[in-house]
Amino acid sequence: MDARLARRLAADLMGVGESRVWIDPDHLDEVAMAISRQEIRALIKDGTIQKHFPSTPSRGRARIRRLKRKKGRGRGPGSRKGPRFDEKRIWIAHVRAQRRFIRYLRDKGLIDRSTYRKLYRLIKGGAFRNLSHLKLYLKERGLVKGEQ
């Protein structure tokens, strides 16, 4: 029996798509005979016609991705949305910290003016990765007075 009309009417009455309409295979001929909305309503009330749950996307891939992210995969700057880290701002912060430190050393009299100028130029040229690298450089060369 052809129940296409019944399926279409049931989908419209239940407010779902035709693919979500379930018709009891035991009562297929009874459903095919129903041609009015009132008859379809009665079949829905009886449970002969029901609506299926919507098919949702599988969570399997999401679970695998979550486990990989827990390990640290896919967390780099290339995978992030929104503003990336600003390299210029990082550079400015490093340079300012280093200049502040050598200014402090000069003001305390721990380095002389010529050493200060040389260090200043080295900092400007990007010779030091960070403040601890600058301190290591000073220590290795014995440039700070009283720290030989």
SEPABA-784053 format. One record per residue: residue number from 1; x, y, z of N, C-alpha, C in turn. Coordinates in nm, 2 decimals. Atoms other than C-alpha are relative to their C-alpha. Layout:
# SEPABA-784053
- NUM,X,Y,Z,X,Y,Z,X,Y,Z
...
This chain:
# SEPABA-784053
- 1,0.09,-0.12,0.00,0.00,0.00,0.00,0.09,0.12,0.00
- 2,-0.07,-0.13,0.01,0.11,0.36,-0.07,-0.04,0.09,0.11
- 3,0.03,-0.08,-0.11,0.13,0.57,0.24,0.06,0.14,-0.01
- 4,-0.07,-0.12,0.02,0.30,0.87,0.09,-0.09,0.13,0.04
- 5,0.09,-0.11,-0.04,0.00,1.10,0.14,-0.01,0.01,0.15
- 6,0.01,0.01,-0.15,-0.04,0.99,0.50,0.13,0.05,0.06
- 7,-0.13,-0.05,-0.05,0.33,1.05,0.56,0.02,0.15,-0.01
- 8,-0.01,-0.15,0.02,0.32,1.40,0.42,-0.10,0.08,0.09
- 9,0.10,-0.06,-0.09,0.00,1.49,0.62,0.05,-0.01,0.14
- 10,-0.05,0.02,-0.14,0.15,1.34,0.94,0.12,0.10,0.03
- 11,-0.11,-0.09,-0.02,0.47,1.54,0.89,-0.04,0.14,0.02
- 12,0.06,-0.14,-0.01,0.27,1.86,0.84,-0.06,0.02,0.14
- 13,0.07,-0.01,-0.13,0.06,1.79,1.15,0.09,0.00,0.12
- 14,-0.09,0.01,-0.12,0.35,1.70,1.38,0.11,0.11,-0.01
- 15,-0.10,-0.11,0.01,0.57,1.99,1.25,0.14,-0.05,-0.02
- 16,-0.14,0.05,0.02,0.86,1.77,1.14,0.01,-0.03,-0.15
- 17,-0.02,0.04,0.14,1.01,1.65,0.81,-0.05,-0.14,-0.02
- 18,0.05,0.13,0.03,0.88,1.35,0.63,0.09,-0.12,0.04
- 19,-0.09,0.10,-0.04,1.19,1.15,0.71,-0.01,-0.04,0.15
- 20,0.02,0.02,-0.14,1.11,1.18,1.08,-0.13,-0.07,0.04
- 21,0.13,0.07,-0.03,0.77,1.02,1.05,0.01,-0.15,-0.01
- 22,-0.01,0.14,-0.01,0.75,0.66,1.16,-0.14,-0.06,-0.01
- 23,0.13,0.07,0.01,0.46,0.44,1.05,0.01,-0.14,0.04
- 24,-0.01,0.14,-0.05,0.39,0.11,1.22,-0.02,-0.09,-0.12
- 25,0.01,0.09,0.12,0.45,-0.16,0.95,-0.12,-0.10,0.01
- 26,0.12,0.09,-0.02,0.17,-0.38,1.10,-0.13,0.07,-0.04
- 27,0.12,-0.07,0.03,-0.09,-0.11,1.03,0.01,0.08,-0.13
- 28,-0.03,-0.08,0.12,0.04,0.01,0.69,-0.12,0.01,-0.09
- 29,0.12,-0.01,0.09,-0.28,-0.07,0.50,-0.11,0.09,0.06
- 30,0.10,-0.09,-0.07,-0.49,0.12,0.76,0.05,0.14,-0.02
- 31,-0.05,-0.13,0.02,-0.26,0.42,0.73,-0.02,0.05,-0.14
- 32,0.02,-0.03,0.14,-0.28,0.41,0.35,-0.14,0.04,-0.03
- 33,0.14,-0.03,0.02,-0.66,0.42,0.37,-0.04,0.14,0.05
- 34,0.03,-0.13,-0.06,-0.65,0.74,0.58,0.04,0.11,-0.10
- 35,-0.02,-0.10,0.10,-0.69,1.04,0.35,-0.02,0.14,0.06
- 36,0.03,-0.14,-0.06,-0.80,1.33,0.58,0.09,0.02,0.12
- 37,-0.08,-0.04,-0.11,-0.61,1.52,0.84,-0.06,-0.06,0.13
- 38,0.07,0.05,-0.12,-0.87,1.41,1.10,0.04,-0.15,0.03
- 39,-0.03,0.14,-0.01,-0.80,1.04,1.03,0.15,-0.01,0.04
- 40,-0.14,0.00,-0.03,-0.42,1.11,1.05,0.02,0.03,0.15
- 41,-0.01,-0.04,-0.15,-0.47,1.28,1.39,-0.03,-0.11,0.09
- 42,0.05,0.11,-0.08,-0.65,0.98,1.52,0.11,-0.11,0.00
- 43,-0.11,0.10,0.01,-0.36,0.75,1.40,0.12,0.04,0.08
- 44,-0.11,-0.06,-0.08,-0.11,0.98,1.57,-0.03,-0.03,0.15
- 45,0.04,0.02,-0.14,-0.31,0.96,1.89,0.01,-0.15,0.04
- 46,0.00,0.14,-0.03,-0.33,0.58,1.87,0.15,-0.05,0.01
- 47,-0.14,0.04,0.00,0.05,0.56,1.82,0.04,-0.08,-0.12
- 48,-0.03,0.07,0.12,0.03,0.40,1.48,0.10,0.09,-0.08
- 49,-0.09,-0.09,0.07,0.21,0.71,1.34,0.07,0.08,0.12
- 50,-0.08,-0.07,-0.10,0.49,0.86,1.55,0.11,0.08,-0.06
- 51,-0.11,-0.07,0.06,0.77,1.10,1.51,0.13,-0.05,0.06
- 52,-0.13,0.05,-0.04,1.14,0.99,1.53,0.08,0.12,0.06
- 53,-0.09,-0.11,-0.05,1.41,1.19,1.72,0.08,0.05,-0.12
- 54,-0.08,-0.05,0.11,1.61,1.41,1.49,0.14,-0.07,0.01
- 55,-0.14,0.07,0.01,1.94,1.25,1.37,0.10,0.12,0.02
- 56,-0.10,-0.11,-0.03,2.22,1.46,1.53,0.13,-0.05,-0.05
- 57,-0.14,0.03,0.05,2.58,1.47,1.40,0.07,-0.09,0.11
- 58,-0.07,0.09,-0.09,2.80,1.20,1.55,0.10,0.08,0.09
- 59,-0.10,-0.07,-0.09,3.01,1.31,1.86,0.13,-0.08,0.00
- 60,-0.13,0.08,0.00,3.28,1.04,1.78,0.12,0.08,-0.03
- 61,-0.12,-0.08,0.04,3.52,1.28,1.60,0.03,0.10,0.11
- 62,-0.02,-0.11,-0.11,3.46,1.55,1.87,0.07,-0.06,0.12
- 63,-0.07,0.06,-0.11,3.56,1.30,2.14,0.15,-0.02,-0.02
- 64,-0.14,0.03,0.04,3.88,1.20,1.96,0.08,0.13,0.00
- 65,-0.06,-0.13,0.01,3.96,1.57,1.90,0.03,0.05,0.14
- 66,-0.02,-0.05,-0.14,3.91,1.65,2.27,0.11,-0.08,0.07
- 67,-0.11,0.08,-0.06,4.14,1.36,2.38,0.14,0.05,-0.05
- 68,-0.13,-0.05,0.06,4.41,1.49,2.14,0.04,0.14,0.05
- 69,-0.03,-0.13,-0.06,4.37,1.84,2.27,0.05,0.00,0.14
- 70,-0.05,0.02,-0.13,4.42,1.71,2.62,0.15,-0.03,0.00
- 71,-0.15,0.03,0.02,4.76,1.59,2.50,0.08,0.12,-0.04
- 72,-0.07,-0.12,0.05,4.83,1.93,2.36,0.00,0.02,-0.15
- 73,0.00,-0.01,0.15,4.77,1.87,1.99,-0.10,0.11,-0.04
- 74,0.09,-0.10,0.06,4.61,2.15,1.79,-0.02,0.12,0.09
- 75,0.01,-0.11,-0.09,4.67,2.41,2.05,0.09,0.12,-0.03
- 76,-0.10,-0.10,0.04,4.93,2.62,1.87,-0.07,0.13,-0.05
- 77,0.06,-0.13,0.04,4.88,2.98,1.75,-0.07,-0.01,-0.14
- 78,0.06,0.02,0.13,4.78,2.86,1.40,-0.14,-0.06,0.01
- 79,0.13,0.06,-0.02,4.47,2.68,1.54,-0.09,0.09,0.07
- 80,0.09,-0.09,-0.08,4.34,2.98,1.74,-0.07,0.10,-0.09
- 81,0.08,-0.10,0.07,4.07,3.21,1.63,0.02,0.13,0.08
- 82,-0.01,-0.13,-0.07,4.07,3.58,1.72,0.15,0.05,-0.01
- 83,-0.13,-0.06,0.02,4.38,3.80,1.76,0.11,-0.09,0.05
- 84,-0.12,0.08,-0.04,4.71,3.62,1.76,0.09,0.09,0.09
- 85,-0.09,-0.08,-0.09,4.99,3.73,1.99,0.08,0.10,-0.09
- 86,-0.06,-0.11,0.07,5.15,4.06,1.88,0.15,0.00,0.02
- 87,-0.15,0.01,-0.02,5.52,4.01,1.82,0.06,0.13,0.03
- 88,-0.06,-0.13,-0.02,5.59,4.38,1.82,-0.02,0.03,0.15
- 89,0.03,-0.03,-0.14,5.43,4.42,2.17,0.10,-0.09,0.09
- 90,-0.09,0.09,-0.08,5.64,4.12,2.30,0.14,0.06,-0.01
- 91,-0.14,-0.06,0.02,5.96,4.28,2.15,0.01,0.13,0.09
- 92,-0.01,-0.13,-0.08,5.88,4.62,2.32,0.01,-0.04,0.14
- 93,0.00,0.04,-0.15,5.82,4.45,2.66,0.14,-0.05,0.03
- 94,-0.14,0.06,-0.03,6.16,4.26,2.64,0.10,0.12,0.00
- 95,-0.10,-0.11,0.02,6.35,4.57,2.52,-0.01,0.10,0.12
- 96,0.02,-0.10,-0.11,6.20,4.80,2.79,0.05,-0.06,0.13
- 97,-0.05,0.06,-0.13,6.28,4.55,3.07,0.15,0.00,0.00
- 98,-0.15,0.00,0.01,6.64,4.52,2.95,0.06,0.14,0.02
- 99,-0.05,-0.14,-0.01,6.69,4.90,2.92,-0.02,0.05,0.14
- 100,0.03,-0.04,-0.14,6.53,4.95,3.26,0.11,-0.06,0.09
- 101,-0.10,0.07,-0.08,6.78,4.70,3.41,0.14,0.07,-0.02
- 102,-0.13,-0.06,0.02,7.09,4.86,3.25,0.00,0.14,0.05
- 103,0.01,-0.14,-0.05,6.97,5.21,3.35,0.01,-0.01,0.16
- 104,-0.01,0.02,-0.14,6.93,5.08,3.71,0.15,-0.02,0.04
- 105,-0.14,0.03,-0.03,7.29,4.94,3.70,0.09,0.12,-0.02
- 106,-0.08,-0.12,0.02,7.43,5.27,3.56,-0.03,0.10,0.11
- 107,0.04,-0.10,-0.10,7.24,5.48,3.82,0.06,-0.04,0.14
- 108,-0.06,0.05,-0.13,7.38,5.26,4.11,0.15,0.00,-0.01
- 109,-0.15,0.00,0.01,7.73,5.29,3.97,0.06,-0.13,-0.02
- 110,-0.05,0.14,0.02,7.76,4.92,3.89,0.06,-0.02,-0.14
- 111,-0.07,0.00,0.13,7.85,4.98,3.53,0.03,0.15,-0.04
- 112,-0.03,-0.14,0.04,8.01,5.29,3.37,-0.08,0.03,-0.13
- 113,0.08,-0.05,0.11,7.87,5.50,3.09,0.03,-0.06,-0.13
- 114,-0.04,0.07,0.13,8.06,5.34,2.81,-0.06,-0.14,-0.01
- 115,0.06,0.14,0.00,7.95,4.99,2.91,-0.15,0.01,-0.02
- 116,0.15,-0.02,0.01,7.59,5.12,2.94,-0.03,0.02,-0.15
- 117,0.02,-0.03,0.14,7.61,5.26,2.58,0.01,-0.12,-0.09
- 118,-0.02,0.13,0.08,7.75,4.93,2.44,-0.11,-0.10,0.02
- 119,0.11,0.09,-0.03,7.48,4.73,2.62,-0.13,0.05,-0.06
- 120,0.12,-0.06,0.06,7.22,4.97,2.50,-0.01,-0.04,-0.15
- 121,0.00,0.03,0.14,7.32,4.92,2.14,-0.02,-0.15,-0.03
- 122,0.02,0.14,0.01,7.34,4.54,2.19,-0.15,-0.04,0.01
- 123,0.15,0.03,-0.03,6.98,4.54,2.33,-0.08,0.04,-0.12
- 124,0.08,-0.05,0.11,6.86,4.75,2.04,0.02,-0.09,-0.12
- 125,-0.02,0.09,0.11,7.02,4.50,1.80,-0.06,-0.14,0.02
- 126,0.06,0.13,-0.03,6.84,4.21,1.96,0.09,-0.11,0.04
- 127,-0.10,0.09,-0.04,7.15,4.05,2.10,-0.05,-0.10,0.12
- 128,0.05,0.08,-0.11,6.96,3.92,2.41,-0.14,-0.04,-0.01
- 129,0.13,0.06,0.01,6.66,3.69,2.42,-0.09,0.06,0.10
- 130,0.08,-0.05,-0.12,6.54,3.82,2.76,0.09,0.06,0.10
- 131,-0.07,-0.07,-0.11,6.65,3.98,3.08,0.11,-0.10,0.06
- 132,-0.09,0.10,-0.06,6.81,3.66,3.22,0.12,-0.03,-0.09
- 133,-0.11,0.02,0.10,7.02,3.62,2.90,0.09,0.12,0.01
- 134,-0.08,-0.12,-0.02,7.14,3.98,2.95,0.09,-0.01,0.13
- 135,-0.07,0.01,-0.12,7.23,3.91,3.31,0.12,-0.11,-0.01
- 136,-0.10,0.11,0.03,7.42,3.59,3.20,0.12,0.06,-0.07
- 137,-0.11,-0.07,0.08,7.62,3.80,2.95,0.09,0.09,0.09
- 138,-0.07,-0.08,-0.09,7.71,4.05,3.22,0.09,-0.08,0.09
- 139,-0.07,0.08,-0.10,7.82,3.78,3.46,0.12,-0.07,-0.06
- 140,-0.11,0.07,0.07,8.03,3.59,3.21,0.12,0.09,-0.04
- 141,-0.10,-0.09,0.03,8.22,3.90,3.11,0.05,0.09,0.12
- 142,-0.04,-0.08,-0.12,8.25,4.05,3.46,-0.02,0.15,-0.02
- 143,0.02,-0.14,0.03,8.11,4.38,3.35,-0.06,0.08,0.12
- 144,0.06,-0.06,-0.12,7.92,4.45,3.68,0.11,0.01,0.11
- 145,-0.10,-0.03,-0.10,8.15,4.61,3.95,-0.05,-0.07,0.13
- 146,0.03,0.07,-0.12,8.17,4.40,4.27,-0.06,-0.14,-0.02
- 147,0.05,0.14,0.03,8.06,4.08,4.10,0.10,-0.08,-0.08
- 148,-0.10,0.08,0.08,8.39,3.93,3.99,0.03,-0.13,0.06
